[in-house]
């Protein structure tokens, strides 16, 4: 399964790390501040990042309840 996490702050990044550690899911991540998403990618919390237009079609499920708009 491919999971897209929108918002990679404390909650989103923790969710991403937990999914990566405990499942075989592919974890995609997006953040409104691209440098935050790049840091999560460099830390291994997510497998890929990019634009929503690129990521949304790849996702089987999307987590966004922790997103600050």
Rosetta silent file (secondary structure, phi, psi, omega in degrees, C-alpha in Angstrom):
SEQUENCE: XXXXXXXXXXXXXXXXXXXXXXXXXXXXXXXXXXXXXXXXXXXXXXXXXXXXXXXXXXXXXXXXXXXXX
SCORE:     score description
SCORE:     0.000 S_00000001
   1 L     0.000  145.707  176.641    0.000    0.000    0.000 S_00000001
   2 E  -110.301  122.157 -177.061    1.131    3.534   -0.688 S_00000001
   3 E  -110.200  129.580  174.880    0.346    6.078    2.020 S_00000001
   4 E  -106.745  125.491  178.171    0.547    9.820    1.414 S_00000001
   5 E  -108.446  120.219  177.930    0.997   11.983    4.506 S_00000001
   6 E   -98.458  114.654 -176.673    0.083   15.639    4.103 S_00000001
   7 L    99.907  110.694 -175.434    1.879   17.714    6.710 S_00000001
   8 L  -115.589   40.546  173.542    5.202   16.544    8.095 S_00000001
   9 L   -78.092 -151.506 -177.154    5.309   18.373   11.407 S_00000001
  10 H   -59.546  -47.260 -177.338    5.504   16.558   14.722 S_00000001
  11 H   -73.099  -49.675 -178.324    2.431   14.397   14.186 S_00000001
  12 H   -61.900  -42.722  179.578    2.839   13.732   10.463 S_00000001
  13 H   -67.591  -37.293  177.083    6.542   12.935   10.736 S_00000001
  14 H   -64.763  -41.749  176.626    5.906   10.648   13.715 S_00000001
  15 H   -61.619  -45.087  179.478    3.224    8.822   11.746 S_00000001
  16 H   -59.971  -46.868 -179.699    5.574    8.473    8.767 S_00000001
  17 H   -62.809  -39.284  179.275    8.391    7.091   10.926 S_00000001
  18 H   -66.043  -43.469  177.627    6.043    4.626   12.610 S_00000001
  19 H   -62.294  -44.524 -179.698    4.707    3.387    9.274 S_00000001
  20 H   -63.180  -39.297 -176.851    8.225    3.008    7.866 S_00000001
  21 H   -73.344  -36.166 -169.098    9.432    1.137   10.955 S_00000001
  22 H  -111.503   -0.615 -179.924    6.487   -1.222   11.372 S_00000001
  23 L  -138.538  172.736  174.991    5.094   -1.854    7.893 S_00000001
  24 L  -100.694   12.231 -178.125    6.194   -2.498    4.332 S_00000001
  25 L   -65.973  148.072  169.688    4.089    0.406    3.042 S_00000001
  26 E   -82.361  126.842 -176.654    5.540    2.991    0.708 S_00000001
  27 E  -112.651  115.780  175.789    5.284    6.335    2.531 S_00000001
  28 E  -100.528  149.945 -178.932    5.013    9.519    0.489 S_00000001
  29 E  -138.426  142.866  175.949    5.148   12.911    2.164 S_00000001
  30 E  -134.966  143.200  174.805    4.155   16.457    1.339 S_00000001
  31 L  -141.901  146.061 -178.598    4.548   19.646    3.349 S_00000001
  32 L   -64.744  -21.855  172.924    3.649   23.220    2.420 S_00000001
  33 L  -102.734  104.936 -174.153    7.268   24.118    3.219 S_00000001
  34 H   -55.416  -32.003 -179.132    9.287   21.995    0.768 S_00000001
  35 H   -65.245  -29.532  177.015   12.442   22.047    2.907 S_00000001
  36 H   -67.193  -43.651  178.115   10.554   20.221    5.684 S_00000001
  37 H   -64.979  -39.356  178.523    9.586   17.460    3.246 S_00000001
  38 H   -64.670  -36.318  177.716   13.168   17.276    1.956 S_00000001
  39 H   -66.695  -41.665  177.919   14.429   16.904    5.531 S_00000001
  40 H   -62.615  -38.220  177.377   11.960   14.065    6.161 S_00000001
  41 H   -65.498  -45.773  179.634   13.186   12.382    2.980 S_00000001
  42 H   -64.220  -32.977  179.498   16.834   12.788    4.007 S_00000001
  43 L   -79.845   -7.639 -179.761   16.036   11.393    7.475 S_00000001
  44 L    82.613   12.174  179.614   14.390    8.315    5.938 S_00000001
  45 L   -74.925  -26.526  179.277   10.947    9.144    7.355 S_00000001
  46 L  -133.195  160.477 -179.949    9.400    9.072    3.862 S_00000001
  47 L   -90.462  -26.955 -178.514   10.211    7.333    0.589 S_00000001
  48 E  -160.927  158.717  174.880    9.437   10.247   -1.735 S_00000001
  49 E  -141.914  173.518  179.647    8.145   13.797   -1.862 S_00000001
  50 L   159.190 -159.954 -179.590    7.073   16.203   -4.564 S_00000001
  51 L   -77.167  156.462  176.815    4.067   18.168   -5.713 S_00000001
  52 H   -61.037  -35.904  179.298    0.554   17.154   -4.761 S_00000001
  53 H   -60.559  -32.918  178.931   -0.203   16.725   -8.463 S_00000001
  54 H   -82.357  -39.975 -172.169    2.530   14.084   -8.632 S_00000001
  55 H   -81.019  -40.551 -174.841    1.885   12.367   -5.303 S_00000001
  56 H   -56.287  -43.633  179.856   -1.911   12.119   -5.108 S_00000001
  57 H   -65.037  -21.160 -179.058   -2.348    9.728   -8.069 S_00000001
  58 H   -83.938  -16.727 -170.532    0.203    7.353   -6.515 S_00000001
  59 L   -85.583  136.255  170.415   -1.524    7.138   -3.121 S_00000001
  60 L   -84.642  -31.681  177.452   -3.841    4.356   -2.015 S_00000001
  61 E  -146.242  153.930 -177.495   -4.721    6.342    1.098 S_00000001
  62 E  -127.720  132.387  175.233   -4.106    9.889    2.322 S_00000001
  63 E  -108.612  122.660 -177.234   -3.595   11.087    5.903 S_00000001
  64 L  -141.012    4.160 -175.607   -4.316   14.766    6.396 S_00000001
  65 L   -64.445  -20.562 -178.687   -6.003   15.280    9.783 S_00000001
  66 L   -96.548    9.023 -177.087   -2.784   16.737   11.219 S_00000001
  67 L   -79.413  129.472  174.685   -2.396   19.277    8.384 S_00000001
  68 L   -95.502  120.979 -178.896   -2.326   22.931    9.380 S_00000001
  69 L   -95.936    0.000    0.000   -3.892   25.055    6.677 S_00000001
